[in-house]
Amino acid sequence: MPRTPLLLSLVEDAVTQFRSFNERRRTRRAIDGLSAHLRKDIGWPDGLPDRQRVPAGRNG
């Protein structure tokens, strides 16, 4: 079984993932560059939406 098609497929997948990562990074930078008011208007109120928030009044 020739390994060339497998190798090309792996390289193509890596390039696709890298491009996707760069696109997400550019998008996040562009959105994070907006004012908090504009981010809230477009439904992106937090610069780090994945982080967990501690409820008000609770420390630790």
C-alpha positions in Angstrom: 0.0 0.0 0.0 1.5 3.3 -1.0 2.1 5.7 1.8 2.1 8.9 -0.3 -1.7 9.4 -0.3 -1.8 8.9 3.4 1.0 11.4 4.0 -0.6 13.9 1.7 -3.9 13.5 3.5 -2.2 14.1 6.9 -0.4 17.2 5.6 -3.7 18.5 4.1 -5.5 18.0 7.4 -2.8 19.8 9.3 -2.8 22.7 6.9 -6.7 22.9 7.2 -6.5 22.9 11.0 -3.8 25.6 11.0 -5.8 27.8 8.7 -8.9 27.3 10.8 -7.0 28.2 14.0 -5.6 31.3 12.4 -9.1 32.3 11.2 -10.6 31.9 14.7 -7.6 33.8 16.2 -8.1 36.7 13.7 -11.9 36.8 14.5 -11.3 36.8 18.2 -8.7 39.6 17.9 -11.1 41.7 15.8 -14.0 41.2 18.2 -11.8 41.8 21.3 -10.7 45.0 19.7 -14.3 46.3 19.7 -15.6 48.3 22.6 -17.5 46.4 25.4 -20.7 48.2 24.3 -20.4 46.9 20.7 -19.4 43.4 21.8 -22.5 43.3 24.0 -24.7 44.5 21.0 -23.5 41.6 18.9 -23.9 39.1 21.6 -20.3 38.8 22.7 -20.3 40.5 26.0 -17.2 38.9 27.5 -13.7 38.9 25.9 -13.2 35.4 27.4 -16.6 33.7 27.0 -15.2 30.2 27.9 -14.1 31.1 31.4 -16.3 30.3 34.3 -17.6 33.2 36.3 -17.9 33.3 40.1 -21.3 34.4 41.3 -21.4 37.9 42.9 -20.9 37.7 46.6 -18.9 34.5 46.6 -15.1 34.6 47.1 -13.3 31.3 46.5 
